[in-house]
Structure formats: structure tokens, C-alpha cells
Amino acid sequence: MGLLAFAAAMPALGSSDPESCIDTTFADGGLFRLDVGGRANVGWSPQGIDRQNGKWIVGGVGGTSTRPLFLVLRLNDDGSLDPTFGDAGTVEVDVGPDNQELESVRVLHDASLLLGGAAADVVPGEQQIAFVRLGVDGQSPRSYLPHFLPSPELINGVLPLADGGVLLAGQGRTRGGDYNLFVLQVDADGGLTPEFGDAGISEIDWGSGDEFGGAITLDPSGNVLVPGVVRSPLSFDFGLARLNPSGQLDRTFADAGYVSLEFLGGFDSCNATAAQADGKPLCAGSFDLPDGGTGLAVVRFTTSGALDFEFADGGVAVFDFGPGANLRALVVRDEDQLIVAGGSARGDAGTLDALVLWLQPNGRVAFNGQQRRDWSGGRDDVVHTLRYDESGRLIVFGEVGASGGNDVGVMRLVRCPSVEVEPQPAPKRRVLTVGCACSEGGSVFVLGVLALVFRALTPRERAPSTH
């Protein structure tokens, strides 16, 4: 296994760079970067990093360009590879003959590890879910390749439960040929928990075609929030479902247990979800613009599944960071301060900077609350996962563009003294008013028109990309 670990050239300004909030004591200058096998080392990875006994567990794809493997590594708190973990800090696990995808890594309550994703051709011609359990130090990998019907094909979310069980969520093809979201609960041996859902599996079907996603989280009441992309008759929409702890759709949420939201008739994707302390769920993602560009959106719902009009403009905060921009990660911190992250267009170059946005509770960008970084020197850089450590420092996991695809990237940000969360004056806005082609049965039903307000960042909020 050929490994190349190095630090990006970042300004050495003591413990942090006041302009970028980067903790330069992490790794060598603030960014840990790892290339394995000259291939793309980061997939969708909505849950690519987790905390284990003061260290960081990071997931990715290793192997070679023709033979991908599950990859997990452990970093010390200072951003260096931990040599006591696996083989000099890394472990590769072979879970199938072809096309292995690792999307989620989670630390369980006993500090062991669970990796979730997919493997192809275990059953000839098919892809199926795969999950791997590792010991605390990466030892004794045990792979599970269950084949269920209806057939889950990809795990995008893993969630440990207090009772020792584990929830796995993702997407899979049904007997009718469509893709639906699913959540299943397994015990420590990988077997289904029959009390959950329908004999261990909860299948979520909006009834209008394909659904994709599954980067799950829990709300304060223990309900399971399942975000995704939902097919509608004319487009793909934001989707969010809520299951009760027993795996049944929660009918007190939007009547049907799920909700969808259409923007401008293109491809709309809720990629990440989180819940505030009051139980209100949030969705973060992107949507297509009529001119071929991309808008970013953060949506807040009430606990009953309606748009929360106390948030942003009618429950929806939208931002324009250029074509191809996206939001992949969302966390709630410090009395409902929101942090979202993904990728921001880098001028007219057609590539992306890593993007982190601090939002006020009302959905507006905080003063000095925008950070954009060119990690790779001109290639695509995108944030996939956000986590906080015990000291309140923000860990940013994502992809760093490389000639062979992308590398694993991990950066640590300190709490910026200059980031203020007090309300700011309303910025200049560009308003697009569009017809809303909504449907009943769990969708957000809007009479009349839906106004999407694109926020043009004020000079106090605007920050240049840092290269």
C-alpha cells in the first residue's frame, strides 16, 4: 500500500490565522492531506470522520485505481498519523471483488469502529451494502455483506444507539425497479433487529419514483431524520423523512412522515440534516437555477413538518456561490448557531474552493462568517463532514483535488473571535419568484408563488477565497 502524507503550504502564524481561523498547530500548517494509490480517496462521504478517545477516525477509499478498498486511518489530536493504529496509522479492508465505496465511519460506544458503504459483484452483477466492524486499534476486521430484499445497495449513514444497536441508512432498488431510502437496525453481530420497522428494515417511499440519500441523525426526542433527494413528476426535490424510535414513519410530521420541497424545477438535493435543541429539523443542500447555475439552500421546518417562517425568508435561506457550488455538511452549535459547508465556485475557473459558512439562528451569514479555501492549488476542494472536538474546535473533512482524482483532507478551525452572531442589517437581495408545482401526500403545499431570495453578501460578510 503506497501512502503519501504531507501538509499543504499554509501560513505559519502561531496557533491560528486570524483571517482564516485555521489552527496552524494541527498537522504541519493546518491541513492534513493523504494520497493512497493515486486514485480518488473520497467519495460522497457524508460521515467521513468521527472522534475516538481524543483522536480522529477518518474514512475513505484506498487500494489502487483498479482495485478499490475500504480505507480507515487514525490521526492524533495534533493531526499526525497514529502509528499504533493498524499499519502505521492506516487500515485497508477488502469487502468485495469490485467497486468498493466507503461512505460512513462511526465510533461505537465501546470505541470499536463501524464502516459503512457498498461492494459490487458479491452477488454477480449486483451492488449491495457492506459494513465492517474493526477493533479499537483497527484490528480484527469483520465484514458483513448482507443481501436483503428489497435490496439496499449503499450505506450513506451510520448511527450508534445507546442500547448498543446500530442504525444503517442509505438507498436501494425495490422489486419494482425504483430506488427508495431505507433505514435498518442491526445488533453487535450484524443481524437485523426484528422489533425495528418491518422485521428490522424501514423502507421510505414518497411514491413518485426514485429516492437517494440517507445521511441520518437523531433529533432530541430520539426520532430518526432521513434526508435525501426525491423524484417528483418533473424534477428532483429536497426530501426529509422522520421515523420514530421503533422505525415507523412518524405521522405527526407532515401527516405522512415525510416532506418534500421543490425549488425551480431542476435537481434539488437535501444532502445533510440536523436538529436544533427545540427539535426543529434543518436541511442543507443545493438546487438548480434556470440559467444553468446552482443555488445553495438551508431549510428549517417546524416539528410538525411545515416550513418555519421564523427562519430566513419563509423558512428557506438561499445563497449564490457560483455554478457547481454545493452544501454537503451541517452542524448545530452554541445555542442553535448553524455551520454549513461544501464547495464554492472559484471565480470563472470551473473549480471549487472548500466552503464553510457560520449562520446566525435567523439564517443570515454571521459577520466574518465565511471561509473559502483553495487546498489543492486550483483543483476541486469540497467539504463533506463537520465535527467538533471537546474544546469547541471545528474539524473539517473533505476532498482535496489531485491529478489522480482527490486526496483525503482534514483541517482544524478554531473559534474565530471575529465571527459575530448578532443580527446584522438586512443585505441587498435578488428575488426570483417562480410558480410552485407542489403535490399533496407529504409535500410542502404552497398556494400561489414561492419567492427565493438570493443573498448578496454585504462587504462585512464577504471574504475572498484564500489560496
N, C-alpha and C positions, 0 to 999 in steps of 0.2 A: 504494500500500500504506500504510494508516494504522497507525502504530505508536504505542503509548503505553507508555513505560518509566518506572517510578517505584519508590521504595523504600518498604517497609512501615514504619510507625512502630514502631521498636524502641528500647529504652533505650540511650542512648549512654553506655557505661560503660568507655571506654578500649578496649583491644584485645579484651576478651571480657567477657561477662556471666557471673560465676561461678556463678549459679544455673542458667543455661541452656546454658552452653558456647558461645554464639553468638559468632562472630568479628565484632565490630561494625566492623572495618576493611574488611569485604567489602561492596561496593555502598554504600548510604547507610544504615547501621544494621544490616546483616547479611543482608538479603533483597533479591535482585534479582527484579523482577516485570515481566512483559511481556504486554501485551494486543495481539493482532493481529486486526483485523477484527470485533471484537465477537462472536467465536464461541468454541467450546471449542478451546483451543490445545494440549491434552494429551490423547492417547488412552490406550491401555493402557501404552505406552511403557516396557517393561521394561529397555530400554537407551537411555535418553534423553540421556545426557551422556557425554563422553569427553575425554581430555586430549590436547592438541596443542601441543608446543613451549612449555610453560609457560602455555598459555591453555586455555580450556574451550570445547568444541564442544557445542552444545545443539540438540536436535531437537524438532520439534513440528508442528503443523498451522496453516498460515496461510490466506491468501485471505480469503474472506468467508463469511457464514453459508450462502450458497447455492452457493459455488464454492470448495471447499477445495483447498489446495495444500500440497505438502511445504514445510516451513519449517526452516531451519537458521540459527543465529546463533553468533557467537564472542564470548566475554567475555574481557577482560583478566584478569590474576590478581587484580586488585582488585575485580572484579565489574562493571566498566563495559563497555558495548558497544565492540567494537574497530572503529573506523571504517575500518581498512584491509581489512576483510573484506566482500566483496560490496557491498551498498548500505548504507553507514553501519552495518555490523555484522551485516546480515541478508541471507539469500538465500531467495527463493521459487522452487520448481521445479514446473512443471506436468507431471505424468506421465500424465494421462488425462482423459477427459471428465467423470468424476463420482466422488464418494465416495473421495477420496484419503486414505489413512491412513499416516502415518509413525510407525513403532514403534521403530526402532532406528537409531542413528547411531554409527559407529565410525571411528576414525582408523587408517588403514593404515600399513604400515611405512615408506612413502615420504612420510608426513604428508598424503597426499591423503585424501579422505573418502568413505565409503560409507554411503548412507542406504537403509534397507530398510522396506518396508511393502506396500501394496496399492493398486490402482487398479481402478475398476469401469467396465464398459461399453467397455473397449478392444476386446474381443470382445463384441458386443451381448448384453446380458443376463447377463454373467458378470463375476465379480471374479477378478483374477489378481495374482500377486506382481509387485511393481515395485521395482527398486533403481536408485539414481542414484549416479554417481561424480562428485565435484567435485574441482577442483584445490585446492592447499594453501590458497589465499586465497578459495575459493568460486567460482572462475572456471570457465568451460567445462563446464557440467553436461552429462553424457551419461547418458541414461535408458535402462534396459533393461526391456522388457516381455515377457519370455519366456512362452510358453504351452506348458506341459508336460502330458503325460498319464502317470500320474494327475495331476490338476490342482492344484498348490499355489496357494492363494488369498491367503495372508497371511504375511509375514515378521515374526516376533517376535524373532528373534535373528540377529546378525551377528558373526562371529568371524574376525579376520585370522589367517592361519597364517604360520609362519616362512619357508616357501618362496615366499611371495608370493600364494598362493591365498587364497580366502575361503570360509568356510562360511556358508550361509544356512539358517535353520531356521524352521519355522512349521507351519501346518496347511493341509490341502487336501482337497477332495472326491474320493473314489475313483470308479471306474466303477460300483461297486455303490451309490453314494449316501451312504456313511458318510464321516465326516471322520477322517483319520489324521494323525499327526505325520510330518514329513519333514525330512531334512537333505540339502542338496545342496552340492556344491563347484564353484566357478567359478574361472576364471582371470582375468587382468587385463582381458581383453576381454569378460568376461561369459559366456563359453562354458563348458559343463559339462566337468568333468574326468572322463574316462571310467574312470579307474582307481579312482575312489571309488564305493562302493556298487554299485548296478546302473546302469552307464553314467552315473554322475555323481549319482545320486539314491539315498538310503536312505530307504525308507518304513517306518514303525514302526506296527504294528497289534497291539493287545492281543487282537483277535479278538472283542470283546464289544460293539462299537458305536463311537460317536464318541470321538475324542481331540482335545484342543485344547492349545495352548501352544507351547513351543519356544524359551524364553529360554536358549540354550545357553551352556555354559562348558566348559573343559578341566580334567581332573584332572592331577596331576603326571606321569602316565605318557603323556599326550597323548591319552587317551580322551575322547570327547565325551559329556558329560552332558546329557540332554534332559529337562527337567521338563514336567509338564502335568497335565491333567485327563483321567481315563479313565472311560469309561462301563462300569458293571457292570450286572448284571441288574436291580438295584433302586435304584441310586443312581449318583453320580459320585464317583470316588475320587482320592486322591493318586496320581500316576504319575511314575516316573523310569526312563528307559532309558539304557543305556550302549553306545556304539558304539566299536569300536577305530579307530585312525587311518585304516584303509582304508575305513571306512564300513560295516562289518558289525557286526551285533549281537554283543556280547561275551558268549558263552555261559558264561563263568566268573562272570557277575553274575546271581544269582538263577536260574541254569540256562537261562533263556530270553533273557537280555539285557535284561530289563525287570522292574519290580516295581510292584505297586500296593498301596495301603493304604486300607482303609475305616474310618471313624470311627464315626458314629452313624446311618448310613443316609441322609444327606442329600447336599448338594452339597459335596464336598471338593476343594480345588484346591491343588496344588503350583505356586506362581507363580514361585519363584526357586530356584536351586540354586547350590552352591559346593562345593569340595573342600578338605579340610584338607591339611596338609603330608604326612600319612601316607596320603593317598588316600581317606580315608573321605568319602563324599558326604553332603551335607545338603540337605534340602528345607524351604522355608518357605512357609506359606500359611494357609488358613482352612478351617473346616468348620462345617456347620450343627448347631445344638443343637435338641433336641426341643421346647423352648419357643419356637422361632422366632428365637432369638438366634444369635450367631456366636462360635465359639471360634477362637483363633489357635494355630498349631502350628509347631514346629520339630522335624524328624525327622532322626536320624542313622542311617545304615546302615553296616554293615561293608563292606569292599572286595569281599566276596562277595555283597552284596545282602541280608543279613539285618539285622533291627533290631539296633542296637548297644546292648545292655543296660547298658553302662557310662555311657551318656548319659541324664541326666534320669531319668524313670520308665519303664524298659523301652524306652529308645530314643526316647521321644516327650516333648517339653516342650510343655505346653499352657497358654494364658493366656486370661483373660477380660477384654477391654477393651470390652465392651458390644456391643449389636446393630449390625450393619453393619461392625464392625471388620475389618481385613484386614492381611495382610503381603504386600508386593509386592517387597521387595528384601532381599538377603542378601550380606554380605561376610565374609571371614575375615581377621583381622588380629592381629598381635602374639601369636605362639605359640598360635594357634588360639582367640583371643578372637573371639567372634561378634558381629556387629552386624546386626540385622534392622530393617526399617522398613515403614511402611504408614500406616494410619489408625486412630484410636482414637475411640470414641463420645464425644461432647461432652455429658455429662450425659444429660438426657432430651430434648434439643433435636432429636434425629434427624439431626444432622450430625456431621462427623468433624473431629478435630484431626490434624495431621501427627504421626506417632509414630516415634520412634527408640528402640530398646532395645539396650543393651550386655549381652551374656550371658557368663557365665563358661564355661570349657571343659566344665563338667559340665551346662550347660543352664539354670542358675539366673540370674536377673537380677542383675547386679553392683550393689554398693552405689552409690546415686545414679545408677543406670544407665538411668533412664527419662527421656525428654524428649518432651513433648507441646506442640505449638504451634498456636495459632489464628492462622494467617497472614491470613485474609480478613475477620475480624470477624464470624464467625457462619455462614459457608457451609462447604461441604466442602473440606477440605485433606488431601491424601494424598501420601505419598512414593512415588515409583516407582523411583528408581535411587539407589544409593550408590556413590561413588568416593572414593579417597584421592589426595591430591597428594603430591609428593615430600617435603614437610615433615611428613607424617603428619596433615594436616588433612582432615577428612571433609567432602566436598561432597554435599549433599542436593538432589536434583532431584525436582520433583513438580508437582502441580496446586494452584493457589490459586483457591478458589471466587470466582466473579464472576457478575454478573447475566446475562451473555450465555452462560454455560457455565463456563469456567475459564480462568485465565491460566497462563503458564509461570512457575514459581518456582524459584529456585536460592538455597540458603543454605550458608554455610560454618561448620562447627563446629570448635573447637579441641579438643585432647585435655583433658578435664576432670581437673584434679588430684584432684577428689573422687570420681571413678569408681574404685572398687577392684574388683579381680578375685579377691581371696582368697575362699575358700569361706565362706559365711555359714551360720548355723544354719538348719535346715530350716524353712520357713514353714508356717503353717496351710494346710491343703489341703481342698478339697471334691472328693470322689471320686464319679465316676459309673461304674458297672460295667454293661457292656452286652454283649449277645451279638455275636459276630463272624461275619458271613456272608461267609466268605472262599472263594476258589476256588483251584484249582491252576493251573499254567501260568504261573508268573512272579509270582503274587500272594504277599504275605506270608501264610503259612498259620499261623493261631493256633488252638491247641486250647483249648477252654474259653471264657474270657471275656477281654475286653480292658478294662483299667481305665484310664480317662483321668483324670488328676489336674489339676484346675484350681488354679493357684497364686493364693492370695490374698496380694497383695504386703504385706510387713511394713512398718511405719512407716518403717524405714530405707530401704526401696526405693521407697516410694510417693512420687510427686511430683504436684502439682496441674497441671492444664492452665494454661499461661501465655498470657494474652490480650494 
